[in-house]
């Protein structure tokens, strides 16, 4: 507004000069009308002020009507009103000039009107900003600019409504099998079955006492009198004899008492195990009793902090007078493995008379563990045995020793204390060797580790072949468990010999940590030899080194033996020793090994053992399956070994290990 005011003031000044000239000039003077040149000058001045021709033209066309409404009077509107008034005066002067020019041209007297325009005055003060004009048409859309920086993350909006229910997902893998529950209540007594066929005729009983004397018969006719003989003289009285001794009964050969049954399983942690009792009679005070207990034993360790259970053989509710006979099962990692085990030993200082053998279970001192005895009720067998052995070795052909400790941590060499001297009477006889102890292989990491325990005679292997066992573990392990090694040695000359237990890493597994015994002075071990005469009819055996067999179902290769049973009412003690394994990546898996006679289970029930593992395992270990078979007729029979999955389980079964270096044994003994 200030610039506009300055321009109009200058214009008014110029117009005033023009008016003065026109008033003073004579009619005959030459005048020049302010025409197109003046207007161009005005446009040029406006362009210089506003920088735009369009705006300049608009400036010259301002409607300076005196009737314009300027609204409330302010300092700016007062100046604008003055300018409008000047414009109106300018228009009036121009009209007068145009009229005068028109009149001059009519008189044919060319005249000129000279208009002198003074210099433009200094710009006036800028006026106030006018009101905002109307919004013009939208311009052409420019190019799209680059995206700006990403703004801050806004707050979470309110939770939307729940969508429609999706389709059910695929069924997940079955979870791990839970722990076996306690035995249920005993069911009601079933209906009495039909009477079985009559059994074989028993032996004749002992001769009864003489009956009462009968009545005298009728007197016969009196005979004639014979001649009287001569009476002899009385003889002299002889000397008094030496009083005789009352002889006690003598044990001439071993007496065997046994029991093979099926269940029940017992989950107690402390106390006498259900059903595991055996009554026997001891003839003499001087004899020794060999005890053997075979069953499926388990110590459960859910957290892997080290847990252990102990099974003990007790006589009349108490430990054996010569020392406890038992076995400890120690678990180092989380484990729930059911496996067949044997506990055996000799008991002396037991008086003659009737006794009862029992099995007692409890946590090993210093541990609190979930113990379990038996598995798969009515299908997995257990056996108890008590054999009274004469104290004269020449009669029983048995030599034995049962000790308690010391434990020995050596990895190579003869084990402390495990030594037994014996005498072999015949050169062509065989010697049965037996060693029972607690054996362990330790590993703190992954990979395989293995130790071998061997039975040496006079510091060397048996002439007919090595007798021993390999214990192989896969992964981290530190489990102490009772083991039995058994086999027959041939070609050993007659004479005095020394039996020892020897340990070393299995070839190819250097650096394995071996350990023999556990819980010194409380866990027992046994060494035993028995001489078997050549041609023995009631004692058949086979120790071999036939290769391993990886089948999961069927008869195991090479495990075949023929034997002869002489009497129909006798029992056959079946014994099988081998290296057995179940492999799995996880969960529960189980395999069953059975002893078949003539391709069928024993008439009185199945004799076998189940090996159940829980988790990822690949452990090869020596195991024993044994039991008494009754109801078998006299004659020649064949015993075989069958392997298969335990009903309801799978698993990779494997029999034997380390071809041609590890022995296995089959035995059939008529009792």
Helices and strands as residue ranges (DSSP letters): H 2-24, H 36-50, H 53-60, H 75-106, E 255-262, E 271-282, E 288-300, E 307-315, E 325-331, E 339-347, E 353-363, E 370-373, E 381-389, H 393-396, E 398-404, E 413-424, E 430-442, E 448-457, E 468-474, E 481-489, E 495-505, E 513-516, E 524-532, E 539-544, E 554-565, E 572-583, E 588-597, E 608-614, E 621-629, E 635-645, E 652-655, E 664-670
